[in-house]
Amino acid sequence: MKRRASQEERTNKEPKATGRVSHPRTITLSQKSESIKDQQPQGEEEHRESLLPAAVVRALSEAWEADAAVRQKWLDDNKPRFLNLLNPTSSEPELHRLVWETIKDSSFLIPKPGTSWRDYAAPVLRSRLSRVLYHLTPLAIAGDKEAVEALASAAIEAVAVISNLAQTKPELLRPFARKQRRWPVFKSTHLYFGEDEDAVMKLLDKLQQGEDCPIKIAGGRWNPKDTLGEIALKIFDRFEATRVSQKLFPLIHSSHFDSKIFGLSDFGPTTWPLWAEVAESYVKAHYSSPRAIEFLNALLDNSQSKRDPTRSRLRKTRINPEVFHRLRDRLRSMAGENKQ
Protein backbone atom coordinates (compact mmCIF):
# COMPACT_ATOMS: atom_id res chain seq x y z
CA MET A 1 0.00 0.00 0.00
CA LYS A 2 2.80 2.35 0.86
CA ARG A 3 4.59 1.68 -2.47
CA ARG A 4 1.36 2.27 -4.42
CA ALA A 5 0.73 5.53 -2.58
CA SER A 6 4.21 6.85 -3.32
CA GLN A 7 3.83 6.04 -7.00
CA GLU A 8 0.50 7.89 -7.15
CA GLU A 9 2.06 10.91 -5.46
CA ARG A 10 4.88 10.96 -8.01
CA THR A 11 2.37 10.67 -10.82
CA ASN A 12 0.42 13.68 -9.51
CA LYS A 13 3.56 15.77 -9.13
CA GLU A 14 4.82 15.08 -12.65
CA PRO A 15 3.63 17.48 -15.38
CA LYS A 16 1.11 16.19 -17.83
CA ALA A 17 2.20 15.51 -21.39
CA THR A 18 1.73 18.54 -23.63
CA GLY A 19 3.47 17.35 -26.79
CA ARG A 20 6.62 19.43 -26.18
CA VAL A 21 9.76 18.99 -24.15
CA SER A 22 9.89 20.77 -20.78
CA HIS A 23 13.25 21.93 -19.51
CA PRO A 24 14.01 22.43 -15.83
CA ARG A 25 14.01 26.07 -14.61
CA THR A 26 12.48 27.25 -17.91
CA ILE A 27 9.35 29.37 -18.07
CA THR A 28 7.55 30.56 -21.16
CA LEU A 29 6.71 34.23 -21.72
CA SER A 30 3.00 33.53 -21.35
CA GLN A 31 3.59 31.70 -18.08
CA LYS A 32 5.71 34.58 -16.80
CA SER A 33 3.02 37.10 -17.70
CA GLU A 34 0.41 35.07 -15.91
CA SER A 35 2.71 34.78 -12.88
CA ILE A 36 3.27 38.52 -12.74
CA LYS A 37 -0.40 39.16 -13.28
CA ASP A 38 -1.27 36.90 -10.35
CA GLN A 39 1.14 38.81 -8.10
CA GLN A 40 -0.34 42.23 -8.93
CA PRO A 41 -2.98 43.76 -6.70
CA GLN A 42 -6.46 43.23 -8.04
CA GLY A 43 -7.50 45.91 -10.50
CA GLU A 44 -3.99 47.39 -10.99
CA GLU A 45 -3.55 46.14 -14.55
CA GLU A 46 -7.01 47.27 -15.59
CA HIS A 47 -6.28 50.72 -14.05
CA ARG A 48 -2.99 51.05 -15.96
CA GLU A 49 -4.60 50.10 -19.25
CA SER A 50 -7.44 52.55 -18.72
CA LEU A 51 -4.93 55.40 -18.19
CA LEU A 52 -3.29 54.97 -21.59
CA PRO A 53 -5.34 52.95 -24.10
CA ALA A 54 -3.55 51.55 -27.11
CA ALA A 55 -5.53 53.81 -29.45
CA VAL A 56 -4.35 56.90 -27.55
CA VAL A 57 -0.73 55.74 -27.65
CA ARG A 58 -1.01 55.12 -31.38
CA ALA A 59 -2.60 58.53 -31.99
CA LEU A 60 0.06 60.33 -29.94
CA SER A 61 2.82 58.49 -31.77
CA GLU A 62 1.36 59.37 -35.17
CA ALA A 63 0.95 63.02 -34.16
CA TRP A 64 4.54 63.18 -32.91
CA GLU A 65 5.84 61.67 -36.14
CA ALA A 66 3.80 64.14 -38.21
CA ASP A 67 5.08 67.11 -36.19
CA ALA A 68 8.64 65.83 -36.45
CA ALA A 69 8.30 65.57 -40.24
CA VAL A 70 6.94 69.14 -40.49
CA ARG A 71 9.72 70.42 -38.26
CA GLN A 72 12.46 68.63 -40.21
CA LYS A 73 11.15 69.92 -43.54
CA TRP A 74 11.16 73.48 -42.19
CA LEU A 75 14.74 73.08 -40.95
CA ASP A 76 15.86 71.69 -44.33
CA ASP A 77 14.15 74.50 -46.25
CA ASN A 78 15.58 77.26 -44.04
CA LYS A 79 19.07 75.91 -43.40
CA PRO A 80 21.80 78.58 -43.87
CA ARG A 81 23.75 77.62 -46.98
CA PHE A 82 26.14 80.44 -47.85
CA LEU A 83 27.47 83.80 -46.74
CA ASN A 84 26.50 87.06 -48.40
CA LEU A 85 29.61 87.55 -50.51
CA LEU A 86 28.21 90.71 -52.08
CA ASN A 87 27.95 92.39 -48.67
CA PRO A 88 30.43 90.71 -46.29
CA THR A 89 29.70 93.24 -43.54
CA SER A 90 26.01 92.34 -43.44
CA SER A 91 24.78 90.86 -40.17
CA GLU A 92 22.01 88.92 -41.87
CA PRO A 93 23.93 85.62 -42.32
CA GLU A 94 24.85 85.61 -38.65
CA LEU A 95 21.26 86.36 -37.66
CA HIS A 96 19.99 83.66 -40.03
CA ARG A 97 22.27 81.05 -38.46
CA LEU A 98 21.43 82.16 -34.92
CA VAL A 99 17.68 81.88 -35.50
CA TRP A 100 17.98 78.56 -37.31
CA GLU A 101 20.21 77.00 -34.65
CA THR A 102 17.92 78.23 -31.85
CA ILE A 103 14.91 76.56 -33.44
CA LYS A 104 16.93 73.45 -34.24
CA ASP A 105 17.98 73.12 -30.60
CA SER A 106 14.42 73.76 -29.37
CA SER A 107 12.82 70.40 -30.07
CA PHE A 108 9.58 71.57 -28.49
CA LEU A 109 9.11 74.33 -31.10
CA ILE A 110 7.44 73.35 -34.36
CA PRO A 111 7.52 76.20 -36.92
CA LYS A 112 4.34 76.76 -38.86
CA PRO A 113 4.31 75.66 -42.51
CA GLY A 114 4.83 78.50 -44.95
CA THR A 115 7.02 80.52 -42.59
CA SER A 116 10.72 81.29 -42.87
CA TRP A 117 13.51 82.06 -40.44
CA ARG A 118 12.73 85.80 -40.78
CA ASP A 119 9.32 85.24 -39.18
CA TYR A 120 11.08 84.01 -36.03
CA ALA A 121 14.00 86.45 -35.95
CA ALA A 122 12.44 89.01 -33.59
CA PRO A 123 10.82 86.41 -31.27
CA VAL A 124 14.10 84.49 -30.98
CA LEU A 125 16.09 87.65 -30.21
CA ARG A 126 13.48 88.82 -27.74
CA SER A 127 13.56 85.47 -25.97
CA ARG A 128 17.36 85.52 -25.81
CA LEU A 129 17.34 89.10 -24.50
CA SER A 130 14.90 88.12 -21.76
CA ARG A 131 17.16 85.26 -20.71
CA VAL A 132 20.20 87.56 -20.64
CA LEU A 133 18.39 90.08 -18.44
CA TYR A 134 17.09 87.25 -16.27
CA HIS A 135 20.66 86.17 -15.48
CA LEU A 136 22.21 89.65 -15.48
CA THR A 137 19.78 91.26 -13.04
CA PRO A 138 20.63 89.13 -9.96
CA LEU A 139 24.32 89.80 -10.55
CA ALA A 140 23.69 93.54 -10.60
CA ILE A 141 21.56 93.38 -7.46
CA ALA A 142 24.31 91.41 -5.74
CA GLY A 143 26.77 94.25 -6.45
CA ASP A 144 28.58 93.01 -9.55
CA LYS A 145 29.99 96.19 -11.12
CA GLU A 146 30.24 94.74 -14.62
CA ALA A 147 26.61 93.57 -14.48
CA VAL A 148 25.43 96.99 -13.29
CA GLU A 149 27.24 98.78 -16.10
CA ALA A 150 26.01 96.25 -18.65
CA LEU A 151 22.40 96.83 -17.62
CA ALA A 152 22.78 100.62 -17.64
CA SER A 153 24.55 100.64 -21.01
CA ALA A 154 21.89 98.41 -22.58
CA ALA A 155 19.13 100.65 -21.22
CA ILE A 156 20.77 103.83 -22.57
CA GLU A 157 21.26 102.30 -26.02
CA ALA A 158 17.69 100.97 -26.11
CA VAL A 159 16.13 104.29 -25.01
CA ALA A 160 18.15 106.15 -27.67
CA VAL A 161 16.72 103.92 -30.41
CA ILE A 162 13.18 104.07 -29.00
CA SER A 163 13.29 107.87 -28.68
CA ASN A 164 14.41 108.21 -32.28
CA LEU A 165 11.64 105.89 -33.51
CA ALA A 166 9.07 107.76 -31.41
CA GLN A 167 9.97 110.99 -33.20
CA THR A 168 10.35 109.60 -36.72
CA LYS A 169 7.90 106.65 -36.82
CA PRO A 170 5.39 107.08 -33.98
CA GLU A 171 2.85 104.89 -35.77
CA LEU A 172 5.11 101.86 -35.19
CA LEU A 173 5.22 102.38 -31.43
CA ARG A 174 1.68 103.67 -30.86
CA PRO A 175 -0.11 100.28 -30.51
CA PHE A 176 2.44 99.17 -27.93
CA ALA A 177 2.63 102.54 -26.17
CA ARG A 178 -1.15 102.68 -25.72
CA LYS A 179 -0.96 99.61 -23.45
CA GLN A 180 1.93 100.84 -21.28
CA ARG A 181 1.50 102.55 -17.92
CA ARG A 182 4.91 104.30 -18.27
CA TRP A 183 7.42 105.20 -20.98
CA PRO A 184 11.23 105.51 -21.03
CA VAL A 185 12.74 108.95 -21.71
CA PHE A 186 16.12 110.60 -21.19
CA LYS A 187 16.54 112.92 -18.22
CA SER A 188 19.80 114.63 -17.34
CA THR A 189 21.24 117.25 -14.97
CA HIS A 190 22.62 118.88 -18.13
CA LEU A 191 20.06 120.90 -20.03
CA TYR A 192 21.14 119.72 -23.47
CA PHE A 193 21.36 115.98 -22.69
CA GLY A 194 17.92 115.53 -21.16
CA GLU A 195 14.46 115.87 -22.65
CA ASP A 196 12.38 118.89 -21.77
CA GLU A 197 9.29 118.17 -19.66
CA ASP A 198 6.92 119.81 -22.14
CA ALA A 199 8.54 117.93 -25.01
CA VAL A 200 8.13 114.66 -23.13
CA MET A 201 4.43 115.26 -22.53
CA LYS A 202 3.90 116.15 -26.19
CA LEU A 203 5.69 112.94 -27.19
CA LEU A 204 3.51 110.87 -24.86
CA ASP A 205 0.42 112.52 -26.30
CA LYS A 206 1.61 111.69 -29.81
CA LEU A 207 2.11 108.04 -28.81
CA GLN A 208 -1.22 108.01 -26.92
CA GLN A 209 0.66 106.34 -24.08
CA GLY A 210 -1.45 104.47 -21.55
CA GLU A 211 -4.84 104.97 -23.21
CA ASP A 212 -5.42 101.20 -23.49
CA CYS A 213 -3.57 100.23 -20.32
CA PRO A 214 -5.62 97.52 -18.54
CA ILE A 215 -4.58 98.86 -15.12
CA LYS A 216 -6.82 101.66 -13.89
CA ILE A 217 -5.26 104.09 -11.43
CA ALA A 218 -7.41 107.24 -11.55
CA GLY A 219 -10.21 106.89 -9.00
CA GLY A 220 -9.04 103.46 -7.89
CA ARG A 221 -9.09 102.55 -4.23
CA TRP A 222 -5.48 101.38 -4.09
CA ASN A 223 -1.95 102.69 -3.86
CA PRO A 224 0.57 101.25 -6.35
CA LYS A 225 3.36 102.37 -4.02
CA ASP A 226 2.35 100.35 -0.94
CA THR A 227 3.88 96.89 -0.52
CA LEU A 228 0.83 94.85 -1.49
CA GLY A 229 0.25 97.19 -4.42
CA GLU A 230 3.82 96.59 -5.59
CA ILE A 231 3.37 92.82 -5.22
CA ALA A 232 0.16 93.00 -7.25
CA LEU A 233 1.96 94.93 -9.99
CA LYS A 234 4.86 92.45 -10.02
CA ILE A 235 2.41 89.58 -10.38
CA PHE A 236 0.61 91.41 -13.19
CA ASP A 237 3.90 92.06 -15.03
CA ARG A 238 5.00 88.45 -14.53
CA PHE A 239 1.73 87.12 -15.93
CA GLU A 240 1.79 89.52 -18.88
CA ALA A 241 5.39 88.59 -19.77
CA THR A 242 4.48 84.90 -19.67
CA ARG A 243 1.44 85.45 -21.88
CA VAL A 244 3.55 87.41 -24.38
CA SER A 245 6.13 84.62 -24.52
CA GLN A 246 3.33 82.15 -25.29
CA LYS A 247 2.19 84.33 -28.19
CA LEU A 248 5.74 84.46 -29.54
CA PHE A 249 6.37 80.74 -29.15
CA PRO A 250 2.96 79.06 -28.86
CA LEU A 251 4.40 75.54 -28.85
CA ILE A 252 7.09 76.03 -26.22
CA HIS A 253 6.93 73.45 -23.43
CA SER A 254 5.72 75.09 -20.25
CA SER A 255 5.25 74.24 -16.61
CA HIS A 256 1.85 73.35 -15.19
CA PHE A 257 1.67 76.73 -13.48
CA ASP A 258 2.55 78.67 -16.64
CA SER A 259 -0.21 76.80 -18.48
CA LYS A 260 -2.66 78.44 -16.06
CA ILE A 261 -1.29 81.87 -17.01
CA PHE A 262 -1.56 81.05 -20.73
CA GLY A 263 -5.26 80.37 -20.20
CA LEU A 264 -5.93 83.86 -18.83
CA SER A 265 -7.80 86.37 -20.97
CA ASP A 266 -6.79 90.02 -21.06
CA PHE A 267 -6.96 91.64 -17.64
CA GLY A 268 -10.07 93.71 -17.09
CA PRO A 269 -13.31 94.26 -15.12
CA THR A 270 -14.74 90.85 -16.06
CA THR A 271 -11.56 88.75 -15.93
CA TRP A 272 -9.84 89.98 -12.75
CA PRO A 273 -11.42 87.25 -10.52
CA LEU A 274 -9.66 84.49 -12.48
CA TRP A 275 -6.42 86.49 -12.38
CA ALA A 276 -6.85 86.71 -8.60
CA GLU A 277 -7.22 82.93 -8.33
CA VAL A 278 -4.03 82.29 -10.30
CA ALA A 279 -2.26 85.06 -8.34
CA GLU A 280 -3.10 83.31 -5.07
CA SER A 281 -1.51 80.10 -6.40
CA TYR A 282 1.50 82.12 -7.50
CA VAL A 283 1.95 83.66 -4.04
CA LYS A 284 1.67 80.26 -2.34
CA ALA A 285 4.35 78.86 -4.65
CA HIS A 286 6.80 81.78 -4.58
CA TYR A 287 6.39 82.95 -0.99
CA SER A 288 6.73 79.57 0.69
CA SER A 289 9.78 80.12 2.88
CA PRO A 290 9.22 81.03 6.57
CA ARG A 291 10.83 84.44 6.02
CA ALA A 292 8.63 85.21 3.02
CA ILE A 293 5.50 84.05 4.84
CA GLU A 294 6.38 86.17 7.86
CA PHE A 295 7.00 89.15 5.56
CA LEU A 296 3.53 88.82 4.00
CA ASN A 297 1.79 88.35 7.33
CA ALA A 298 3.62 91.36 8.76
CA LEU A 299 1.94 93.53 6.12
CA LEU A 300 -1.31 93.13 8.02
CA ASP A 301 0.25 94.80 11.08
CA ASN A 302 -1.76 92.53 13.38
CA SER A 303 -0.71 93.51 16.90
CA GLN A 304 -2.75 90.71 18.43
CA SER A 305 -0.69 88.05 16.62
CA LYS A 306 2.47 89.65 18.03
CA ARG A 307 1.17 89.24 21.59
CA ASP A 308 -0.12 85.70 21.11
CA PRO A 309 2.80 83.16 20.91
CA THR A 310 0.61 80.63 19.07
CA ARG A 311 -0.31 83.12 16.36
CA SER A 312 3.29 84.27 16.21
CA ARG A 313 4.37 80.74 15.29
CA LEU A 314 1.65 80.52 12.65
CA ARG A 315 2.98 83.76 11.12
CA LYS A 316 6.04 81.82 9.95
CA THR A 317 4.31 78.67 8.69
CA ARG A 318 1.01 79.78 7.17
CA ILE A 319 0.01 82.78 5.10
CA ASN A 320 -2.85 84.63 6.72
CA PRO A 321 -5.95 84.37 4.48
CA GLU A 322 -6.40 88.10 4.93
CA VAL A 323 -3.30 88.60 2.75
CA PHE A 324 -5.07 86.94 -0.18
CA HIS A 325 -8.22 88.94 0.51
CA ARG A 326 -6.29 92.22 0.34
CA LEU A 327 -4.34 91.11 -2.74
CA ARG A 328 -7.61 90.23 -4.43
CA ASP A 329 -8.89 93.69 -3.49
CA ARG A 330 -5.84 95.31 -5.11
CA LEU A 331 -6.37 93.39 -8.34
CA ARG A 332 -10.02 94.32 -8.36
CA SER A 333 -9.11 97.99 -8.03
CA MET A 334 -6.49 97.66 -10.76
CA ALA A 335 -9.26 96.44 -13.07
CA GLY A 336 -11.27 99.62 -12.47
CA GLU A 337 -13.54 98.25 -9.76
CA ASN A 338 -13.61 99.36 -6.10
CA LYS A 339 -13.84 102.98 -7.13
CA GLN A 340 -14.09 105.58 -4.43
Secondary structure, DSSP 8 states (H G I E B T S, - for coil): -HHHHHHHHHHHHS----SS---TT---HHHHHHHHHHHS-TTHHHHHHHHS-HHHHHHHHHHHHHHHHHHHHHHHHT------TT-TT-SHHHHHHHHHHHHHH-TT----TT--GGGGHHHHHHHHHHHHHHHHHHHHHTT-HHHHHHHHHHHHHHHHHHHHHHHH-HHHHHHHHTT-S-------SSTTTS--HHHHHHHHHHHTTTTT-S---TTBS--TTSHHHHHHHHHHHHHHHHHHHHHHSTT----HHHHHHHT----STTTHHHHHHHHHHHHHHHS-SHHHHHHHHHTT--HHHHH-HHHHHHTTTS--HHHHHHHHHHHHHHTT-SB-
